[in-house]
Amino acid sequence: IYMFVRNTIQYPYTGIAPQLTSSYGQYDNGEYVFYFYDNFAGTQLKSIWQTGAFSGSVNNGLYLESSSGQGGIYTQLDMTNNMVIDVLAEMITATSLTPVFGTSTPTLGQGLSDIPGYQFIWNYNNANEIGIWVSGSSITSASVTIDTDTFYLLSNEWIGDNLIALQNYQQVVSATNSEYSSASYLVLVVYQGGEWFVQYVRVRYAPPNGVMPSNSQPQKIIIYV
């Protein structure tokens, strides 16, 4: 089957990232595509989010700041060990950004041990590191370049017993852990003293065998059935 893609907008069947249109999110169809998606349009958090030690703001994107310890936002979301949290974000003032597959109700404003689950700490210790932790305990880390005022797509994969961190779709570090098989909260926190801007967060199912599909013929998509 050959499926041709036109160079015109077919919203909501095709979409454009929210920041790429003159009206923010005008053709953003992420909510139709992903298991969970929020582009933080407008100036207020959606009612699905809970906050703790959160001192940031929303303005067509999330300015994430903490007033104490690990502060930020969370929402109840059932997830399995076949999912990926993607965060398109830039670091404004140096601190760590930590997406979490949360396994029980988090307590924000304290430490990572109060946010049970699988934790991916970007810019750990303000030292250009990515750390993978389990409920406040480190299991591995690696060096990664994180400059201020630069957008990165930070992907946090949980596939089977494998935990994998990717920056702009390039793998940075991985670890193995089997403590959890499901999660019930999506959490985004930063450490007190800095600020990140989050353009959007999405949760998607991992691709088969953890390998993203590719299109070798950009003028058409070939689907074999």
N, C-alpha and C positions, 0 to 999 in steps of 0.2 A: 504494500500500500504506500503510495506517495502522498504526503500531505504537504501542500504548498503553503508557505507563510507569506501573507501580503505585507507590504511596507506601510500599511495604514492601521490605525487603531481599531481593534475589534473588541473593545472593552464590553463586558468583563472577561471575555474569553482569552484575551491577551492583556498585558498590563505593563506599566512603567513604574520604576522605583519612585517613591513619593517625592524625593528631593529633586527630581529631574523635570518636573513640570512647573509652569509659572504659578499655578494654584496648587498648593501642597497636597499631594496625594490624589490629584484629579483623576488619574487613571491607574491608581494603585489597586490591584486585585488580589493582594496577598491573602486576604481573609478567605478567598475562594480556593486558594491553592494549598495552603499549609494547614497542618493540624492545629496550630495556634499562631496568631500573628497580631502584632500591634505596632503601628507606626507613630503612635503618640501624637496624633493630629490634634490641633487646637491648643488650648491652654490649661486643660485639666486632665488628670488621670481618669481613665474609665473606672466605673464603679467596681469592676472585677478585681482591681488591685487593692491590696492592703499595704500600709506603710509602717515603718518603724525606724526611729532616729533618722528620718528622711528630711533633709533641709534643702532639697533641690526644687526644680520647677519644671513645667511643661510648656513648650512653645514650638509646636511642630517638630517634636523630638523631645527627648527626656534629658534634662540636666540633672545628673545623679550626684548628689552630695550627701554626706553623713554628718550628723551633729554629734554622734558618739559611736565609737567602735565601728563595727560592721553594720552600716545602716543602708536602707534602700526600700525596695518594694517586693511584694510577692503575690502570687495568685494561686488558687487551688486548681490543679491540672493533673489528671491521671496520665502517667507516662510509663512506658515499659522500656526494657533494655534493648531497644531497637530504634532509638531516636537520637536526634541531633538538635542542640540549641545553637542557633546562629544569632550573633549580635553584630550589627554594623555600628561601629562606635569610634570615637576619637577621644584621646586623653587630653583634657584641657590643662589641668594642673596635676602633677605626678601623684598618683596613688594607685592602689590595686582595684581592678574590676573583677568581680567574681560571680559568674553565672553558676547556679546550683540546681541539680536534680534533687529537690528536697524530699525527704522520706517521712517527715512529720512536721507539724506546725512549727515554723521557725520563730526564734526569739531574736529580734534585730536590736542592734545598739550595743551588743556585747562582742563576743568572739565567734569564730567559725565553729567552735564546738557546740554552740547554741543553734546552729543551722544544720541539722543532721542531713546527710546525703553525700552525693558526689559533687565535689567542688573544683572548679577550674579557676585558678588565681592568676589573672593576667597582670603583668608588672609586679610580681611578688617582691615585697620589700623594696619597691622602687628601684629594682636592680636589673631591669630588662630580662626578667625570667617569667616563665609560665610554670606554675606548680599545680599538680593534681593531688588533691587531698580527699580523704574520706572522713567526714564528720569531725574536722578539726585536726586530723593527723596526716602529715605529708607522706605520700608514697613515691613520688618522683618529681623531678623538675628539670628544666632545660633552659638554655639561653634563647632569647628571642628579642628582636629589635622592636621597640615600641616608642616612637617619637611623639611628642606633643603635636596637636593640631594636624594630625594625619589620620585619615579614616582607615580602619582595618575591618575586614570581615573575620570575626573570631568564632570559629566553629568548635563545638564541644560535643564530641560523639560518645555515645554509650551503646555499644554493640556487643551483645552477649556479655562476656566478662571483660571486654576490652574498653578502656577509656582512652580516647584519642583527642588531642588538641591540635587544631589546624589554624593557621593564619593565612588568609587569602587563598584557601583551598590547598595550602601546602602543609603537610604534616610536620609538627614541631616536636612532639613527644607523645609517648603512649605508656600505658600501664595496664596491669591485669588485677582485677579485684572482683570477688563474687559475693560480697557482703549483702548486696541488695539486688532484687530482681524487678522492683517496680518503685515508682515515686509518685507523690501526690501533690507536690508544690513546685512551681517554677519561681526561682528567687534570683533577683539581681541586687547585689550589694557592692558598695565601695567602702574603702577604709577612710576614716575621718582624716580630713586635712587636705584632700584634693578633690578633683571633679572630673567626671567623664560625661560626654554627650553621646546619648544612644539614639541613633536615627530610627532603628527598628529592632525588634526582637521577634524571632520566629522559631517555632518548633516543628520539625518535619520528621517523617520516617526516614530511616537510613536506606540508601540504595541497596540493591541485591549485592551480597558479598562485600558491602562497604565500598563499592566502586561506582563513581558517578558516571552516568552515560555520557557519551560525546557524540557530536554531529560533525562528520567529516565533509559534508556537503552543505555549506551554509545557506544555499538557496532552497533547500528542501529537507524535510525530515523523512527518513525512510523507516517505516515500521514493518517488521516481519511478523506475520501471523500464520 
